[in-house]
C-alpha cells in the first residue's frame, strides 16, 4: 500500500482524538517541537502563512491569532476528516483545503511563511514537498517543520510496545516511504534536502519534550488514537482491541501508579527561501 492510500483514511477516522491530544499538550506547554515551529516562522499581524499537513488545525489556530486582524493562515491536508475537524473550529483569519502538499494549488510567492507540524515524514516524495513549499514562498520567507523521531527508551512505552506486539498485527508500512523516513530522521540529510528543494539556507535542531499523562487510563486512551497504534487496532476485531486496552491499562497502573511521564524527541527544520 502507498502512503497516500493509507494515511488520509486512517487520519480522517481519528482526527477528533488527534485534535484533543495535541491541543492538550500544546495548552500545557509540552509540545515544544511544534511550538518551536511557531516561534521560528515569526508570524506577525498582516502576514499570510501556509500551514502544511495542518491536520485538525492545532498549529493553524495559534498562527491565525498571531496574524490577526488582517492576516490569513491557510491550512492544507490530504485527509478530509482532518480538514472537517479543522473547519469546525470556525477560526477567524483561517481557511482550510484538502490538498496534497506535493502539488500545491497556489501561485509562486503566495505566502510570507510556511509551517509543518509533524507532517513531512508522511509524504512519499519529500523532494517534491520541499520544492513546492519553497515555490509558494516569497523570497526571504521562513519555513519551519517539526518531525518526531526515536527518543530515549522508556519503561512505560516499552511495556506498551510489548503488549502491542502480543495482541496486534504489525502496522502497515507504505512501500514508498523509505527514502523520506531516512532523510527526515537525519539532521544533515534533512537540511540538505531543503537546500536541494531551493531554500537558500537550512538548519536542523533537536528538541526534546516531556509530556505528563495524568493516569494510565489517559495514556492508553490517547495512544490508541495515534496513527501507529490506530492502524494496528483497526486490523483486529472489537474483542481483541478491548483485550489490548484492558491489559495495557492494568499493566501500566501496576508499574506506573499515578501520572506517567514520557519524553519525545523532535527534529525541527528552519529554512529561509
N, C-alpha and C positions, 0 to 999 in steps of 0.2 A: 504494500500500500504506500502511496505517495503522501508527503506531508500535507498538501492542500486537499487531500481526500480525507485524512484522519482528523486533523486538528480543528477545522471550523465546526464540525458537528459535535465533537466532544466539548469544546469550549462553549458552544451555544447551550448545551444541556446543563452546564454547571456555572453559567455566567452569574447568576444571583449569589450563589455561595462564594464564588471568587470575589465578587464585589464587596461582600460583607467582610471577608477575611482581610483583604488589602486595606479597606477603609479603617478597620480596627487597628491594624498595626501602624498605619500612617498617622492616625489620630494620636496614638501613644508615642509617636516619635521613634518607632522601632524599625521603620523601613528606610534605613539610612542610604541604601543604594538608590532607591527611587527618589528620595529627597535630594540626593546629590545631583541627579539628573535635572531636577527642577532648578536647583541653585546654579548649575553650570550654564543653563540656557539663558539665564538672566532676563526673564520675561519682564516687560515694563508696560505701563499703560500705552495703548495705541498699537502695540505690536500684533502681527499676525503669525501665529505659531501653529505648526503641524505636529500632531501627536500620533505617531506611527504605532500600529498594533495597539491601539488605545484600550482594547478590552472594554470593560464596563464604565470607563471614564474616570478612574481613580485619580490619575495624574491630570487629566483634562480639566477636572473640576477645580483643582488648585491653580492651574495655569490660567484658566478663564478669569479667576478672581484677580490675578496679577495684571492682566492686560486690560481690565475694565477701566473706564466705561466704554471706550470706543474701539478697543482691540477685538480680536477674534481668535479662537482656537478651533481648529478643525481636527476632529478625531477620526481616524480610519482604521478599520479592522476587517479581516476576511470572514469572521464569524458573525452571522446575522443575529444570533442570540445575544452576543456581547453588545452589539450596536443597539439592540432593542432595550437592554437594561440601561445603557448609557443615555439613550434618548429619554427614558423615564425620569432621569434626574432633572429634566427641564432646566438646563443650565443657561443663564444669560451669557451672552458672548461666546457661545459654543454651538457647533453643529457636528453631526456625525454621519459618516457614509460607510457603506460596505465597500471595501476596496482592497485590492492586492497591493502590498507595498512594493512589489517588484515591478508594478506597472501603474504608477500614479497618474491620475487623470487631472493633473494641474499643469499650468504652463511653467516655462523656465523662470526661475527667480521669483516665484509667487509668495515666498514666506520669509519672515525675518528671523526665524529659528525653527528648530525641529527637535523633538524628543522621542524616545522609545523606551518604555519601562518594561523590561523582561519580555521582549518580543523578538528580537533579531535572531535568537537561537532556533526559532521555528521555521525560518524561511529556507526553502530548498536551494536557492541561489543567492547567497549573501552578496556576491559581487553586484548583482542587479539591484538588490535592495539598497545597497550603499550608493551606487551611482545614481539611482533615482532620487534618493534623499538629497544628494548633492545638487542634482539638476534643478530641483524645485526651490532651492535656497538662493537668496541674494548673495552676492559676493561679500565675504566677511561675516556672514551669519553663522551662528553657533549651532552645533548638533551634539546632543548628549544621549547616550544609550547605556542602560544597565543590563547585565547578563548574570543570572545566578550560576555559580559554579560549585564544584565539590568543596566543602569546607571541612572543619575538624570533625573527626569521628565522635559521636555522642552516644551515650548509653541508651537514651530514650529512642533515638532514631534507629539505632542498630537493632533494638528489640522490635520495633515496629517493622523494620525491613525483614527480619527473620519470620515474623508472623505472616507478612505479605507473601513471602516465598512458600510458606507452608500451606496457605489457604488458596492462593490465587495463581492463575497463569501469568507468564511474563507480560509486560506491557508491549504492545505492538511497536515495532521500530520502523519508521518510514525508510524506504530504500534510497531516498535522495537527500539524506540529511548528514551524511558522514563528514563531508568537507566543511559544512557550516559549523557543526559541533566542534570539530577540531580547531577551527580558526578562532571562534569566539571564546574558547577556553584558554587560549594562549595570548597573553597581553601583547607580545611582539607581533604575532600574526594578525591579531585583531586590528591593531593600529596600522599595520602595513596594508591591510585590506581597505581601510578607509582612505589611505593615501592613493591606492590604486583606483579607488572609486572617484577620485577627482578632488578630494579635500586638500587644502594647502598645508594643513598641519593636523596631527592626531597624536594623542597620548592616551594611555590606559592606566587607570589606578585601581588598586584593590581596596575594597571596603567591607569590613566585617560588621555584622549587625546582630544584636542579641534580641530575641523575641521571648516574651514570657507568656506562657499559656496558663490560665487560671487553674485548670484541672486536667486530669487525664481525659475526661469526657470531652472537654473543649478541644484538646489537642487532636484526638481521634476524629471528632466531627469535622474539624477544619481540614485535616489532611486527606480525608476520604473525598473531599470535593476538589482536591488539587489534581491537575490533569494526569500526572504519572500514576497516581493511585486510582483515580476515577476510571481510566481506561482499563485497568485490570479488574476492577469491580464490575464493570459493565459486561465482562466476558463470562460471568457466572450467574447462577440463579439466586433468588432472594434468600434462600436458606443459607447458602454458602456466604453470601455477603453479610448476613446478620451474624453468622458464626464468627467471622473475622472481626467484626466490630465489637462483639461481646468479649471475645478472648483478648483482643488488643487493649480494650479499656480496662478490663480486670487486671491484666498483667502490668500495665502501666501504673495503675493505682497501687499495686503491691510494691513495685520497685521505686515509684516516684510519688509518694503521697503528697498532696498539696500541689503547688504550682510547678510547672515544668519549664525549664529554661533551655532554649536551643540557640545555636549560633549558625547564622547563614553567611555565606561569602558571595560577594558580587565583584565583577569587573565592570568598571564604568569607563566608557569611551567618551572622550571630549575631542571634537574635531571642529575645525573652522573652515568654512567654504572659501 
